């Protein structure tokens, strides 16, 4: 029996029992861990997605996840078990699932998890600390979209000792590429003659934001560590180690 015949027969069975599990295709793709809803819509519009053998470009397309055959570039897509992982990312690893240049990626550090995990946001190659990884596209979208204002806290070792005025500038927001950053929380944890350790909490996700904020006030970052994402901290995890989030932690992120 062909895929399409199986899908039709399953739909007839479901119709006879009154069952209905239809959802928008982009929602299905996000739940399957393919990408966020927005990125899934782009994949659909570009003709990468088929439903029961037919290319699905209409954003209003609905599917039954238990009977319809959904394919992305010819490969079957199914909703899989969701994994939520906290990784203590070491420096020297890309926040990516792969790299054409053969550089090390964070995916190598979670290879024991039986799912294709994606980083929630990114940390620079030379930045370490809290990195969440998941195959839940919906949660990934929620945690990275500026509208939800999820806080991220960093420890930044900077050159010199920032003045009160510099710290106030960080707290009010500084102008980067012509746009002022949102207000942040910033304090000095300790300082010596030539270095200081700052704690900075932001809720935006602009590229290299914390580093550029510190550079703007005249104190370049020598080392940057993310110590918290939302309410999730590193705890006792050593660099390169990871663990699954608890149900309570996932609920907290939501």
C-alpha positions as CSV (number, residue, x, y, z in Angstrom):
1,X,0.0,0.0,0.0
2,X,1.4,3.4,-0.9
3,X,2.0,6.2,1.6
4,X,-1.0,8.2,0.2
5,X,-3.3,5.2,0.4
6,X,-2.3,4.6,4.0
7,X,-2.9,8.2,4.8
8,X,-6.4,8.1,3.2
9,X,-7.3,4.9,4.9
10,X,-6.2,6.3,8.3
11,X,-8.2,9.5,7.7
12,X,-11.3,7.4,6.9
13,X,-10.9,5.5,10.2
14,X,-10.4,8.6,12.2
15,X,-13.4,10.3,10.6
16,X,-15.6,7.3,11.4
17,X,-14.7,7.6,15.1
18,X,-15.1,11.4,15.2
19,X,-11.5,12.0,16.1
20,X,-9.8,15.2,14.9
21,X,-6.2,16.1,15.6
22,X,-5.5,18.6,12.8
23,X,-3.1,21.4,13.3
24,X,-1.4,24.0,11.1
25,X,1.6,22.6,9.2
26,X,4.0,25.1,10.5
27,X,3.0,24.2,14.1
28,X,3.5,20.5,13.3
29,X,7.0,21.3,11.9
30,X,7.9,23.3,15.0
31,X,6.7,20.5,17.3
32,X,8.7,18.0,15.3
33,X,11.8,20.1,16.0
34,X,12.4,21.1,12.4
35,X,12.5,24.9,13.1
36,X,10.6,27.6,14.8
37,X,7.1,28.4,13.3
38,X,8.5,31.4,11.5
39,X,11.4,29.4,10.0
40,X,9.0,26.6,9.1
41,X,6.8,29.0,7.2
42,X,9.8,30.1,5.2
43,X,10.5,26.4,4.4
44,X,7.0,26.0,3.2
45,X,7.0,29.1,1.1
46,X,10.2,28.0,-0.5
47,X,8.6,24.6,-1.5
48,X,10.7,22.4,0.8
49,X,7.6,20.7,2.5
50,X,5.3,18.1,1.0
51,X,2.1,16.7,2.6
52,X,1.0,13.3,1.2
53,X,3.1,13.8,-1.8
54,X,1.9,17.3,-2.6
55,X,4.0,20.5,-2.1
56,X,2.5,22.6,0.6
57,X,3.1,26.3,0.2
58,X,-0.1,27.6,1.7
59,X,0.5,28.8,5.3
60,X,-3.1,27.8,6.2
61,X,-2.4,24.1,5.4
62,X,-3.5,21.8,8.2
63,X,-2.3,18.2,8.8
64,X,-3.3,15.3,11.0
65,X,0.0,14.2,12.7
66,X,-1.2,10.6,13.1
67,X,-2.2,10.0,9.5
68,X,-0.7,12.6,7.1
69,X,2.7,12.0,5.6
70,X,4.8,15.2,5.9
71,X,8.2,15.4,4.2
72,X,11.0,18.0,4.3
73,X,13.2,17.8,1.2
74,X,12.1,14.2,0.7
75,X,12.6,13.0,4.2
76,X,9.7,12.0,6.5
77,X,9.1,14.4,9.4
78,X,7.4,13.1,12.6
79,X,6.8,14.5,16.0
80,X,9.4,13.0,18.3
81,X,10.0,12.9,22.0
82,X,11.1,16.3,23.3
83,X,14.4,16.7,25.0
84,X,15.5,19.8,27.0
85,X,19.2,19.9,27.8
86,X,21.5,22.2,29.8
87,X,25.1,22.2,28.5
88,X,28.0,23.9,30.1
89,X,29.5,25.0,26.8
90,X,33.3,25.1,26.8
91,X,35.2,27.7,24.8
92,X,36.4,26.6,21.4
93,X,33.0,25.1,20.3
94,X,30.6,26.5,17.8
95,X,26.9,26.9,18.9
96,X,25.8,25.0,15.8
97,X,24.7,21.5,14.7
98,X,27.5,21.3,12.2
99,X,30.2,23.2,10.4
100,X,31.4,23.0,6.8
101,X,34.9,23.9,7.9
102,X,35.1,20.9,10.3
103,X,35.3,22.9,13.5
104,X,34.0,21.5,16.8
105,X,30.4,22.1,17.5
106,X,28.2,21.7,20.6
107,X,26.3,18.9,19.0
108,X,29.3,16.7,19.6
109,X,28.9,17.2,23.3
110,X,25.3,16.0,23.4
111,X,25.7,13.1,21.0
112,X,24.3,10.6,23.5
113,X,20.9,12.3,23.4
114,X,18.7,10.3,20.9
115,X,17.5,13.4,19.0
116,X,18.7,16.2,16.8
117,X,19.1,19.1,19.2
118,X,19.4,22.7,18.3
119,X,21.1,25.5,20.4
120,X,18.6,28.0,21.9
121,X,20.3,31.1,20.7
122,X,24.1,31.2,20.4
123,X,27.2,31.7,22.3
124,X,30.4,32.9,20.6
125,X,33.1,30.4,20.0
126,X,35.2,32.0,22.8
127,X,32.3,32.3,25.2
128,X,31.5,29.6,27.7
129,X,28.7,28.7,30.1
130,X,24.9,28.0,30.0
131,X,23.6,26.8,26.6
132,X,20.2,25.3,26.4
133,X,19.6,22.7,23.6
134,X,16.3,21.2,22.5
135,X,14.4,19.7,19.6
136,X,11.3,21.7,20.7
137,X,11.0,24.4,18.1
138,X,8.2,26.1,19.9
139,X,10.1,26.5,23.1
140,X,13.2,27.6,21.2
141,X,11.2,30.4,19.5
142,X,9.7,31.5,22.9
143,X,13.1,31.7,24.5
144,X,14.8,33.6,21.8
145,X,12.1,36.0,20.6
146,X,12.6,39.5,22.0
147,X,8.9,39.8,22.8
148,X,9.2,37.4,25.7
149,X,12.1,39.2,27.3
150,X,13.8,36.1,28.7
151,X,16.8,37.3,30.9
152,X,20.3,36.0,30.3
153,X,23.0,36.7,32.9
154,X,26.7,36.9,32.1
155,X,30.0,37.3,34.0
156,X,32.3,39.5,32.0
157,X,36.0,39.9,32.9
158,X,36.9,43.3,31.5
159,X,40.0,45.4,31.2
160,X,40.3,48.1,33.9
161,X,37.7,49.2,36.4
162,X,34.5,50.8,35.1
163,X,33.6,54.2,36.6
164,X,30.2,54.9,38.1
165,X,29.3,56.7,34.9
166,X,30.3,53.7,32.8
167,X,28.1,51.3,34.9
168,X,25.2,53.7,34.7
169,X,25.6,53.8,30.9
170,X,25.4,50.0,30.9
171,X,22.3,50.0,33.0
172,X,20.5,52.7,30.9
173,X,21.6,51.1,27.6
174,X,24.2,52.1,25.1
175,X,24.0,52.8,21.4
176,X,25.2,50.0,19.1
177,X,24.9,50.4,15.3
178,X,22.7,53.4,15.9
179,X,20.2,51.6,18.2
180,X,20.2,51.9,21.9
181,X,20.2,48.6,23.9
182,X,17.4,48.0,26.4
183,X,18.1,48.8,30.0
184,X,20.2,46.1,31.7
185,X,21.2,45.2,35.2
186,X,25.0,45.6,35.8
187,X,27.2,45.5,38.9
188,X,30.9,45.0,39.7
189,X,31.5,41.7,41.5
190,X,35.2,42.3,42.1
191,X,38.1,44.4,40.7
192,X,41.8,44.5,40.8
193,X,44.4,46.9,39.4
194,X,43.9,45.9,35.7
195,X,40.8,43.7,35.6
196,X,37.2,43.7,36.9
197,X,34.5,41.1,36.9
198,X,31.1,42.4,36.0
199,X,27.7,40.7,36.2
200,X,25.4,41.9,33.4
201,X,21.8,40.7,32.8
202,X,20.1,41.5,29.5
203,X,16.9,40.2,27.8
204,X,17.8,41.0,24.2
205,X,19.7,38.7,21.9
206,X,21.7,41.0,19.7
207,X,24.9,39.6,18.2
208,X,27.9,39.9,20.6
209,X,25.7,42.3,22.7
210,X,27.5,42.1,26.0
211,X,30.9,42.3,24.5
212,X,29.9,45.3,22.4
213,X,28.2,47.0,25.4
214,X,31.4,46.8,27.4
215,X,33.6,48.0,24.5
216,X,31.3,51.0,24.1
217,X,31.9,52.1,27.6
218,X,35.7,51.6,27.2
219,X,36.2,48.3,28.9
220,X,36.8,45.4,26.4
221,X,35.9,41.9,27.5
222,X,38.8,39.5,28.1
223,X,36.5,36.5,29.0
224,X,32.7,36.1,28.9
225,X,30.7,33.4,30.6
226,X,26.9,33.0,30.6
227,X,25.9,31.9,34.1
228,X,22.1,31.9,33.8
229,X,19.4,31.6,31.2
230,X,16.0,32.5,32.7
231,X,16.1,30.7,36.0
232,X,18.5,28.0,34.8
233,X,22.0,28.1,36.2
234,X,25.1,25.8,35.7
235,X,25.0,24.3,39.2
236,X,27.8,21.7,39.5
237,X,28.2,21.1,35.7
238,X,31.8,21.1,34.6
239,X,32.7,22.5,31.1
240,X,31.6,20.0,28.5
241,X,29.1,18.3,30.7
242,X,25.3,18.3,30.2
243,X,22.1,17.2,31.9
244,X,18.4,17.0,31.1
245,X,16.2,19.7,32.5
246,X,13.6,18.6,35.1
247,X,9.9,19.0,34.3
248,X,9.8,21.9,36.8
249,X,12.6,23.7,35.0
250,X,10.9,23.3,31.6
251,X,7.7,24.5,33.1
252,X,9.6,27.5,34.5
253,X,10.9,28.4,31.0
254,X,7.4,28.3,29.7
